[in-house]
Amino acid sequence: MNQPTSTDSQSKNKPLWKRWYFRLAVVVLVFLLILVSNVRKSGTVVDAETGEPIEGAIVLVEWTLTGGLPGMDTTKSSKVVEVVTDKHGRFTVLGSFNPITNKPRITIYKHGYVAWNNILIFPGTKKRQDFEWKEGNVYEMEMWDDSYSYDRHDSFVSSAIRRQSNSVNKHYFISLFDNSEKTKRMNERIGKKIGRQAR
């Protein structure tokens, strides 16, 4: 007949609340690890044509909250994160721990490329259908085409990042975008104005 070990005796002698406390701590720890793994996302930004990584692209991610009465609801920014891709085109974002935030809005900008957005596709206002926010995504950016309008690109980026309502939190993204595109937008507008006057 097996004799009870000292370990078994110690376990049985532990107060019930201590055993339950230990189990609860393990459950909470596992839950937090799962939560962090779901919130923390990494991705890679590459050139759509060559597949080469793009260093120095700004990745802006915004989480929003929607509240209010039906038909009178309002959406406000909950959290904004800006990161820059490394030499391998990689970035990591620690997202929102708030379980009731809307799905994130993601916009990526690099001078010389068309801005990438997870909701809309430039040029035009076609909606992106195939995107899912997950670990290891590869974001393909297309080179800028001279046939595109800088003015419309500015409107596209402005609507994508909602900068009128939350410009303070997006200062780096906006300042870099504005500094890169401002002169080209102005030249384009001047050219259009001269063209109309010449008619």
C-alpha positions as CSV (number, residue, x, y, z in Angstrom):
1,M,0.0,0.0,0.0
2,N,1.4,3.4,-1.0
3,Q,2.2,5.8,1.8
4,P,1.1,9.5,1.3
5,T,4.1,11.6,0.5
6,S,5.0,14.8,2.3
7,T,4.1,16.8,-0.8
8,D,0.5,15.4,-0.8
9,S,0.2,16.2,2.9
10,Q,1.4,19.8,2.4
11,S,-1.1,20.2,-0.4
12,K,-4.0,18.9,1.6
13,N,-2.9,21.1,4.6
14,K,-3.0,24.3,2.5
15,P,-6.1,26.5,3.2
16,L,-8.7,26.2,0.5
17,W,-8.6,29.9,-0.3
18,K,-4.9,29.7,-1.1
19,R,-5.4,26.9,-3.5
20,W,-8.2,28.8,-5.3
21,Y,-6.2,32.0,-5.3
22,F,-3.3,30.2,-7.0
23,R,-5.7,28.8,-9.7
24,L,-7.3,32.2,-10.2
25,A,-3.8,33.8,-10.7
26,V,-2.9,31.2,-13.3
27,V,-6.2,31.8,-15.2
28,V,-5.7,35.6,-15.1
29,L,-2.1,35.3,-16.3
30,V,-3.1,33.1,-19.2
31,F,-5.9,35.5,-20.1
32,L,-3.5,38.5,-20.1
33,L,-1.0,36.6,-22.3
34,I,-3.7,35.8,-24.8
35,L,-5.0,39.4,-24.7
36,V,-1.5,40.8,-25.3
37,S,-0.9,38.4,-28.2
38,N,-4.2,39.5,-29.8
39,V,-3.5,43.2,-29.3
40,R,0.1,43.3,-30.3
41,K,0.4,43.1,-34.1
42,S,3.5,43.2,-36.4
43,G,3.5,43.6,-40.2
44,T,5.8,44.4,-43.1
45,V,5.5,47.2,-45.7
46,V,6.8,46.4,-49.2
47,D,6.9,47.8,-52.7
48,A,3.9,46.3,-54.6
49,E,6.0,45.9,-57.8
50,T,9.3,44.7,-56.5
51,G,8.4,43.1,-53.2
52,E,11.3,45.0,-51.6
53,P,10.8,46.2,-48.0
54,I,10.1,49.9,-47.5
55,E,12.1,51.6,-44.8
56,G,10.8,54.8,-43.1
57,A,7.1,54.4,-44.0
58,I,4.8,55.9,-41.3
59,V,2.1,53.5,-40.1
60,L,-0.7,55.3,-38.3
61,V,-3.4,53.2,-36.5
62,E,-6.4,54.7,-34.9
63,W,-9.1,53.0,-32.7
64,T,-12.4,54.8,-32.3
65,L,-15.4,54.5,-30.0
66,T,-19.0,54.9,-31.1
67,G,-21.6,56.0,-28.7
68,G,-24.9,57.9,-28.3
69,L,-28.5,57.2,-29.2
70,P,-29.5,55.3,-32.4
71,G,-29.5,57.7,-35.3
72,M,-27.6,60.3,-33.2
73,D,-24.5,58.3,-32.5
74,T,-21.0,59.9,-32.5
75,T,-17.6,58.5,-33.1
76,K,-14.5,59.7,-31.3
77,S,-10.9,58.7,-31.3
78,S,-9.9,56.3,-28.5
79,K,-6.3,55.6,-29.3
80,V,-3.8,56.6,-32.0
81,V,-0.4,54.9,-32.6
82,E,2.3,56.1,-35.0
83,V,5.3,53.9,-35.8
84,V,8.0,53.9,-38.5
85,T,9.1,50.8,-40.4
86,D,12.7,49.6,-40.0
87,K,15.2,48.7,-42.7
88,H,13.3,45.4,-43.2
89,G,10.0,47.2,-43.7
90,R,8.7,45.8,-40.4
91,F,6.7,47.5,-37.6
92,T,5.0,46.5,-34.4
93,V,1.9,48.1,-32.9
94,L,0.6,47.7,-29.4
95,G,-3.1,48.2,-29.9
96,S,-6.1,49.1,-27.8
97,F,-7.0,46.9,-24.7
98,N,-10.5,48.4,-24.7
99,P,-12.9,45.6,-25.9
100,I,-15.6,47.9,-27.2
101,T,-13.5,49.9,-29.6
102,N,-14.2,49.8,-33.3
103,K,-11.9,48.0,-35.7
104,P,-8.7,50.0,-36.3
105,R,-8.3,52.4,-39.2
106,I,-4.8,52.0,-40.7
107,T,-3.1,54.4,-43.0
108,I,0.5,54.1,-44.3
109,Y,2.5,56.9,-45.9
110,K,5.9,57.1,-47.6
111,H,7.0,59.8,-49.9
112,G,6.9,58.6,-53.5
113,Y,4.2,56.1,-52.9
114,V,0.4,56.1,-52.9
115,A,-0.9,56.2,-49.3
116,W,-2.3,52.8,-48.2
117,N,-5.5,52.6,-46.2
118,N,-7.4,49.5,-44.9
119,I,-10.8,50.9,-45.8
120,L,-10.4,52.9,-49.0
121,I,-8.2,52.4,-52.1
122,F,-6.7,55.4,-54.0
123,P,-7.3,56.5,-56.7
124,G,-11.0,56.8,-56.4
125,T,-13.1,55.8,-53.4
126,K,-13.3,52.0,-53.9
127,K,-13.6,50.1,-50.6
128,R,-11.1,47.5,-49.7
129,Q,-12.8,44.2,-49.3
130,D,-10.0,41.7,-48.4
131,F,-8.4,43.2,-45.3
132,E,-8.2,41.5,-41.9
133,W,-6.2,43.0,-39.0
134,K,-3.9,40.1,-38.0
135,E,-0.3,39.3,-37.1
136,G,2.2,39.1,-40.0
137,N,0.2,41.1,-42.6
138,V,2.2,42.3,-45.6
139,Y,1.1,45.8,-46.8
140,E,1.9,46.5,-50.5
141,M,2.4,50.1,-51.5
142,E,2.2,51.3,-55.1
143,M,4.6,53.8,-56.5
144,W,3.2,57.2,-57.2
145,D,2.0,57.7,-60.8
146,D,2.3,61.2,-62.3
147,S,-1.2,60.8,-63.7
148,Y,-2.6,60.9,-60.2
149,S,-3.8,64.1,-58.6
150,Y,-1.9,65.4,-55.5
151,D,-5.0,67.4,-54.6
152,R,-7.2,64.3,-54.5
153,H,-4.5,62.3,-52.8
154,D,-4.5,64.9,-50.0
155,S,-8.3,64.6,-49.7
156,F,-8.0,60.8,-49.6
157,V,-5.4,60.9,-46.8
158,S,-7.3,63.6,-44.9
159,S,-10.5,61.5,-44.9
160,A,-8.6,58.3,-44.1
161,I,-7.0,59.7,-40.9
162,R,-9.8,62.1,-39.8
163,R,-7.2,64.7,-39.2
164,Q,-9.7,67.6,-38.7
165,S,-11.1,65.9,-35.6
166,N,-7.9,64.6,-34.1
167,S,-4.9,66.5,-35.5
168,V,-3.1,66.9,-32.2
169,N,-2.6,63.2,-31.9
170,K,-1.4,62.7,-35.4
171,H,1.2,65.5,-35.6
172,Y,4.1,63.4,-37.0
173,F,2.1,61.7,-39.7
174,I,0.4,64.9,-40.8
175,S,3.5,67.1,-40.7
176,L,5.5,64.7,-42.8
177,F,2.7,64.2,-45.3
178,D,2.1,68.0,-45.6
179,N,5.8,68.8,-46.0
180,S,6.2,66.1,-48.7
181,E,3.1,67.0,-50.7
182,K,2.4,70.7,-50.0
183,T,4.5,72.1,-52.9
184,K,3.2,69.6,-55.3
185,R,-0.4,70.2,-54.4
186,M,0.1,74.0,-54.7
187,N,1.8,73.6,-58.1
188,E,-1.0,71.4,-59.3
189,R,-3.7,73.9,-58.2
190,I,-1.8,76.8,-59.8
191,G,-1.5,74.8,-63.1
192,K,-5.2,74.1,-63.1
193,K,-6.0,77.8,-62.4
194,I,-3.7,78.9,-65.3
195,G,-5.3,76.4,-67.6
196,R,-8.8,77.7,-66.8
197,Q,-7.7,81.3,-67.4
198,A,-6.1,80.4,-70.7
199,R,-9.4,79.1,-72.1
